[in-house]
Amino acid sequence: MVGLVGGCATGTQPGTHEAAGSSTSSLVITTIGAGRGDNPGSGHTCALDSAGGVWCWGENRFGELGDGTTDDRSTPVRVTGLKEPVSAIAVGGHHTCALTRSGAVKCWGINVRGQLGDGSGSESSAVPVDVTGLQAGVVAISSGAGHVCALTAARAVTCWGMFGGGASDDVMLPVAIQALWSGIRAIAAGTSHTCIITAAGGVRCWGSGDWGQLGDGKTFTKAIPISDRPVDVVGLSSGVQAIAAGDGHTCALTDGGAVNCWGGNLANSTRENSGVPIAVAGLGSGVASIATSYWHTCAVTDAGAVRCWGNNEYGQLGDGTRSHRLTPVQVGRMPGRITAVAAGGYHTCALTSAGGVLCWGSNATGQLGDGTTTDRNRPVDVHFS
């Protein structure tokens, strides 16, 4: 099956593609990640190859592509300065992070809220920098819009950036989440909230709960409450295998292959906010992985199809329209089986069983990787050559 690793989508059956600027004749793409730009015209995408190299494309205003420049790219470029192979990537708002095979974390891009975790105070870096104190012992990472969290080999959680520690202020260096010293199976960072899966398969969340995205039964429309300690998600004390945190909503994939979501509307199959998980229509079983972003969500089925729902203003649902959907619709024109999906702010990408990468939605900065800046409401191939 396919799962979410380090906040990105990971496929199990990669294939071969030509790569622009590569010294080798082919690449095997194993993981994809899509960033959450701060407006519909922004966003970037990254991919990890089997040799541990990282490739990015799209917006590069703050150096989030990691190629040493701030030039937008409409086709993939290789991240420079990664001196050892990478095992996972986590793509945030205007920053990107990588987990090396030795368990170290490196980040690049914007740093005004401490997203890079190096404590330097610099506004950005166009090349990877070391995250302070995390040069070994990390097993997973996840990036939100303005913060990053890491899961250690001891199954503890540390975070940095905007509300990184669950506090009401920015955190410039990694801090341990005191209530999560051990026993954590997975993490998912949203725009301004974070969720984890416990050893028992339960879900706990903390951070901003203004739309009900913490899942503790509360919804808010005026004040923005900040929970600085994890709270239990109602009805999900066990049986969860994966989580995905968006902007104002969160989704969980159960051991039985069902999808449950909570939080803001256009993300949970109703027009009402929900402070507790509700079942997504038509996805009561047979789901292999999930991905969320600002206001849309996608799921990969066991059969290798992709179904998406929510906001569709820029074609990010991939069904050939720009109509919002309250229930999942199937993405069109998918060549063969899909093994993973990644949801960006206003675009979506998928990894095929043959190793190809497809993207659709907003493309103003080249985040679809097809060599153009034309929005697409159906999948197009990413051009690695």
C-alpha positions as CSV (number, residue, x, y, z in Angstrom):
1,M,0.0,0.0,0.0
2,V,1.0,3.6,-0.1
3,G,1.5,5.9,2.9
4,L,2.5,9.4,3.9
5,V,6.1,9.7,4.9
6,G,7.5,13.0,6.3
7,G,4.4,14.9,5.1
8,C,4.9,13.8,1.5
9,A,3.5,11.1,-0.7
10,T,5.6,8.0,-1.2
11,G,5.0,5.4,-3.9
12,T,5.9,1.8,-3.9
13,Q,6.5,1.1,-7.5
14,P,8.7,3.8,-9.0
15,G,9.8,3.9,-12.6
16,T,12.4,5.7,-14.9
17,H,12.3,9.2,-16.4
18,E,14.9,11.4,-18.1
19,A,16.0,14.3,-15.8
20,A,17.0,17.8,-16.9
21,G,20.5,18.6,-15.8
22,S,21.2,15.1,-14.5
23,S,24.5,13.4,-15.1
24,T,22.8,10.0,-15.3
25,S,20.6,8.9,-18.1
26,S,17.5,8.2,-16.0
27,L,15.9,8.8,-12.6
28,V,13.7,6.7,-10.4
29,I,11.1,8.9,-8.7
30,T,10.0,7.5,-5.3
31,T,8.4,10.4,-3.4
32,I,6.5,13.6,-4.3
33,G,5.6,16.6,-2.2
34,A,3.5,19.7,-3.0
35,G,3.9,23.1,-1.3
36,R,1.3,25.4,0.1
37,G,1.9,28.8,-1.4
38,D,0.3,31.8,0.3
39,N,-1.9,32.7,-2.7
40,P,-3.4,30.9,-5.7
41,G,-0.5,32.1,-8.0
42,S,2.2,30.6,-5.8
43,G,3.4,27.1,-4.9
44,H,6.2,24.6,-5.6
45,T,6.6,20.9,-5.9
46,C,9.5,18.5,-5.1
47,A,10.4,14.9,-5.9
48,L,12.8,12.4,-4.4
49,D,14.7,9.9,-6.5
50,S,15.9,6.5,-5.5
51,A,19.5,7.7,-5.3
52,G,18.5,10.2,-2.6
53,G,18.6,13.3,-4.8
54,V,15.9,16.0,-4.5
55,W,14.3,17.8,-7.4
56,C,12.0,20.9,-7.2
57,W,10.1,23.2,-9.5
58,G,7.6,26.1,-9.4
59,E,7.9,29.2,-7.3
60,N,11.3,30.2,-6.0
61,R,10.8,33.6,-4.6
62,F,12.5,32.7,-1.3
63,G,14.9,30.0,-2.6
64,E,12.4,27.2,-1.8
65,L,13.7,25.2,-4.8
66,G,17.1,24.9,-3.2
67,D,19.1,25.5,-6.5
68,G,21.0,28.5,-5.2
69,T,18.8,31.0,-7.1
70,T,15.5,32.7,-6.6
71,D,14.3,32.1,-10.2
72,D,11.0,30.3,-10.7
73,R,11.3,27.0,-12.7
74,S,8.6,25.4,-14.8
75,T,10.5,22.1,-15.0
76,P,12.5,20.2,-12.2
77,V,15.9,21.4,-11.1
78,R,18.2,19.6,-8.7
79,V,18.6,20.8,-5.1
80,T,22.2,21.7,-4.5
81,G,24.3,21.3,-1.4
82,L,22.8,18.0,-0.1
83,K,26.0,16.2,0.7
84,E,24.4,12.9,1.5
85,P,21.4,10.9,0.2
86,V,17.9,11.9,1.4
87,S,15.3,9.5,2.6
88,A,12.3,11.8,2.9
89,I,11.1,15.3,1.9
90,A,8.6,17.7,3.5
91,V,7.4,20.6,1.4
92,G,5.9,23.6,3.2
93,G,4.6,27.0,2.3
94,H,7.7,28.7,0.9
95,H,10.2,26.3,2.5
96,T,11.3,22.7,2.0
97,C,13.0,20.2,4.3
98,A,14.9,17.0,3.7
99,L,15.6,14.1,6.0
100,T,18.9,12.4,5.2
101,R,19.6,8.7,5.4
102,S,21.7,9.3,8.5
103,G,18.8,10.9,10.3
104,A,19.7,14.6,9.9
105,V,17.3,17.4,8.9
106,K,18.1,20.2,6.4
107,C,15.8,23.0,5.2
108,W,15.9,25.8,2.7
109,G,13.6,28.7,1.6
110,I,11.9,31.3,3.7
111,N,13.0,31.7,7.3
112,V,11.1,34.8,8.6
113,R,9.1,32.6,11.0
114,G,12.0,30.3,11.9
115,Q,11.0,27.6,9.3
116,L,14.6,26.6,8.7
117,G,15.3,25.9,12.3
118,D,18.8,27.2,12.3
119,G,18.3,30.1,14.6
120,S,20.3,32.4,12.3
121,G,17.7,35.1,11.9
122,S,18.2,35.2,8.2
123,E,15.2,35.9,6.0
124,S,15.8,33.0,3.7
125,S,18.3,30.6,2.2
126,A,18.4,29.3,-1.4
127,V,20.5,26.3,-0.4
128,P,20.0,23.7,2.4
129,V,21.1,24.6,6.0
130,D,21.4,22.3,9.0
131,V,18.5,22.3,11.5
132,T,20.1,23.0,14.9
133,G,20.2,19.9,17.1
134,L,18.8,17.5,14.5
135,Q,21.9,16.1,12.9
136,A,21.0,12.5,13.8
137,G,18.2,10.4,15.2
138,V,15.2,11.7,13.2
139,V,12.9,9.2,11.4
140,A,10.2,11.4,9.8
141,I,9.5,15.0,9.1
142,S,6.4,17.0,8.1
143,S,6.0,20.6,7.0
144,G,3.1,22.9,7.4
145,A,2.6,26.3,5.8
146,G,5.0,28.0,8.3
147,H,6.3,25.3,10.6
148,V,8.0,21.9,10.6
149,C,7.9,18.9,13.0
150,A,10.2,16.0,13.3
151,L,9.6,12.5,14.8
152,T,12.7,11.1,16.5
153,A,13.9,7.5,16.8
154,A,12.7,7.6,20.4
155,R,9.2,8.4,19.0
156,A,9.2,11.9,20.4
157,V,8.1,15.1,18.5
158,T,10.0,18.3,18.1
159,C,8.8,21.3,16.1
160,W,9.9,24.8,15.0
161,G,8.6,27.8,13.0
162,M,5.3,29.5,13.2
163,F,3.5,28.3,16.3
164,G,6.0,25.5,16.1
165,G,5.9,24.4,19.7
166,G,2.1,25.0,20.1
167,A,2.9,28.5,21.5
168,S,1.4,31.7,20.4
169,D,4.7,33.0,19.0
170,D,7.3,31.8,16.5
171,V,9.9,29.2,17.5
172,M,13.3,29.8,15.8
173,L,14.9,26.5,17.0
174,P,13.5,23.0,17.5
175,V,11.6,22.5,20.7
176,A,10.3,19.3,22.2
177,I,6.5,18.9,22.6
178,Q,6.5,18.1,26.3
179,A,3.3,16.0,26.2
180,L,4.8,13.8,23.4
181,W,8.0,12.4,24.8
182,S,7.5,8.9,23.3
183,G,5.1,6.5,21.7
184,I,4.3,8.5,18.6
185,R,3.8,6.7,15.3
186,A,3.3,9.5,12.8
187,I,3.0,13.3,12.5
188,A,1.2,15.7,10.1
189,A,1.7,19.5,10.1
190,G,-1.1,21.8,8.8
191,T,-1.1,25.5,8.2
192,S,-1.2,26.4,11.9
193,H,-2.0,23.1,13.7
194,T,-0.3,19.7,14.0
195,C,-1.6,16.2,14.6
196,I,0.0,12.9,15.6
197,I,-0.9,9.2,15.7
198,T,-0.3,7.6,19.1
199,A,1.1,4.1,19.7
200,A,-2.5,2.9,20.2
201,G,-3.6,4.3,16.8
202,G,-5.4,7.3,18.3
203,V,-5.2,10.9,17.0
204,R,-4.2,14.0,19.0
205,C,-3.9,17.6,17.7
206,W,-2.7,21.0,18.9
207,G,-2.4,24.6,17.6
208,S,-5.1,26.7,16.0
209,G,-8.6,25.4,16.2
210,D,-10.6,28.1,14.6
211,W,-12.5,25.8,12.2
212,G,-12.6,22.8,14.4
213,Q,-9.5,21.2,12.9
214,L,-8.3,20.0,16.3
215,G,-11.2,17.5,16.4
216,D,-12.0,18.0,20.1
217,G,-15.6,18.9,19.6
218,K,-15.1,22.6,19.4
219,T,-15.6,25.0,16.5
220,F,-15.0,28.7,16.4
221,T,-15.9,31.5,14.0
222,K,-14.5,34.6,15.7
223,A,-11.6,34.2,18.1
224,I,-8.7,31.9,17.1
225,P,-8.0,29.6,20.0
226,I,-4.5,28.2,20.4
227,S,-4.2,24.8,22.1
228,D,-0.6,24.6,23.3
229,R,-1.0,21.0,24.4
230,P,-2.3,18.1,22.3
231,V,-6.0,17.3,22.7
232,D,-7.7,14.0,21.9
233,V,-9.7,13.8,18.7
234,V,-13.2,12.7,19.5
235,G,-14.0,9.1,18.5
236,L,-10.4,8.3,17.2
237,S,-8.7,6.8,20.2
238,S,-7.5,3.8,18.1
239,G,-7.6,2.3,14.6
240,V,-5.9,5.1,12.6
241,Q,-3.1,4.4,10.2
242,A,-2.5,7.8,8.6
243,I,-3.4,11.5,9.1
244,A,-3.2,14.6,6.9
245,A,-3.5,18.1,8.2
246,G,-4.7,20.9,5.9
247,D,-5.5,24.5,6.6
248,G,-8.8,24.5,8.5
249,H,-9.4,20.8,8.4
250,T,-7.8,17.4,9.1
251,C,-8.4,13.9,7.8
252,A,-7.6,10.4,9.1
253,L,-7.4,7.1,7.3
254,T,-8.5,4.2,9.5
255,D,-7.1,0.7,9.5
256,G,-10.2,-0.4,7.6
257,G,-9.4,2.0,4.7
258,A,-12.1,4.6,5.6
259,V,-11.6,8.3,5.5
260,N,-12.9,10.6,8.3
261,C,-12.5,14.4,8.3
262,W,-13.2,17.3,10.6
263,G,-12.9,21.1,10.5
264,G,-13.9,23.6,7.8
265,N,-16.5,23.3,5.1
266,L,-15.7,22.1,1.5
267,A,-13.4,19.6,3.1
268,N,-15.6,17.1,4.8
269,S,-18.5,16.5,2.4
270,T,-20.9,19.0,4.1
271,R,-21.4,22.7,4.1
272,E,-21.0,22.9,7.8
273,N,-17.9,23.0,10.0
274,S,-17.5,20.0,12.2
275,G,-15.5,19.9,15.4
276,V,-15.6,16.0,15.4
277,P,-14.7,13.5,12.7
278,I,-17.4,12.6,10.1
279,A,-17.2,10.0,7.4
280,V,-16.4,11.1,3.9
281,A,-19.2,10.0,1.5
282,G,-18.2,7.1,-0.7
283,L,-14.9,6.4,1.1
284,G,-15.9,4.0,3.8
285,S,-13.3,1.5,2.7
286,G,-10.7,0.8,0.0
287,V,-8.5,3.8,0.6
288,A,-4.7,3.5,0.6
289,S,-3.6,7.0,1.4
290,I,-4.8,10.6,1.8
291,A,-3.5,14.1,1.3
292,T,-4.8,17.5,2.3
293,S,-4.0,21.2,1.7
294,Y,-5.8,24.5,2.1
295,W,-9.3,23.6,1.0
296,H,-9.1,20.4,-0.9
297,T,-8.4,16.8,-0.1
298,C,-7.5,13.7,-2.2
299,A,-7.4,10.0,-1.6
300,V,-5.7,7.2,-3.5
301,T,-7.8,4.0,-3.6
302,D,-6.5,0.4,-3.3
303,A,-7.3,0.1,-7.0
304,G,-4.9,3.0,-7.8
305,A,-7.5,5.6,-8.7
306,V,-7.4,9.2,-7.2
307,R,-10.5,10.9,-5.9
308,C,-10.6,14.5,-4.7
309,W,-13.1,16.9,-3.2
310,G,-13.3,20.5,-1.9
311,N,-12.3,23.8,-3.5
312,N,-11.7,23.5,-7.3
313,E,-11.3,27.1,-8.4
314,Y,-8.1,26.4,-10.2
315,G,-8.8,22.8,-11.3
316,Q,-7.0,21.2,-8.4
317,L,-9.5,18.4,-8.2
318,G,-8.5,17.3,-11.7
319,D,-12.0,16.3,-12.9
320,G,-11.9,18.6,-15.9
321,T,-14.1,21.3,-14.3
322,R,-13.7,24.2,-11.9
323,S,-16.7,23.3,-9.8
324,H,-16.3,22.9,-6.1
325,R,-17.2,19.4,-4.9
326,L,-18.7,18.4,-1.5
327,T,-18.1,14.7,-2.2
328,P,-15.2,12.9,-3.9
329,V,-14.9,12.9,-7.7
330,Q,-12.5,10.8,-9.7
331,V,-9.5,12.6,-11.3
332,G,-9.6,12.1,-15.1
333,R,-7.0,11.0,-17.6
334,M,-4.8,9.1,-15.3
335,P,-2.5,6.7,-17.2
336,G,-2.4,3.5,-15.3
337,R,-2.2,2.9,-11.5
338,I,-1.5,5.8,-9.1
339,T,0.6,4.9,-6.0
340,A,0.7,8.3,-4.2
341,V,-0.8,11.8,-4.2
342,A,0.4,15.1,-2.8
343,A,-1.9,18.2,-2.3
344,G,-0.4,21.6,-2.7
345,G,-2.1,24.9,-1.9
346,Y,-3.9,25.1,-5.2
347,H,-2.5,22.3,-7.1
348,T,-2.2,18.5,-6.8
349,C,0.4,15.9,-8.0
350,A,0.4,12.2,-8.3
351,L,3.0,9.4,-8.7
352,T,2.2,6.7,-11.2
353,S,3.2,3.0,-10.8
354,A,5.5,3.5,-13.8
355,G,7.3,6.2,-11.9
356,G,5.8,9.2,-13.8
357,V,4.7,12.4,-12.0
358,L,1.5,14.1,-13.0
359,C,0.2,17.5,-11.7
360,W,-2.9,19.6,-12.2
361,G,-4.4,22.9,-10.8
362,S,-2.8,26.3,-10.5
363,N,0.4,26.8,-12.5
364,A,1.2,30.5,-12.3
365,T,4.8,29.8,-11.2
366,G,5.4,26.6,-13.0
367,Q,4.4,24.3,-10.1
368,L,2.9,21.7,-12.4
369,G,6.3,21.1,-14.0
370,D,5.1,20.8,-17.6
371,G,7.3,23.7,-18.9
372,T,4.4,26.2,-19.0
373,T,2.6,28.5,-16.6
374,T,-0.9,27.5,-17.8
375,D,-3.5,26.3,-15.2
376,R,-4.7,22.8,-15.8
377,N,-8.0,21.1,-14.7
378,R,-6.7,17.7,-15.8
379,P,-3.4,15.9,-15.1
380,V,-0.4,16.8,-17.2
381,D,3.1,15.1,-17.2
382,V,6.0,16.7,-15.3
383,H,8.9,17.1,-17.7
384,F,12.0,15.7,-16.2
385,S,13.7,16.0,-19.6
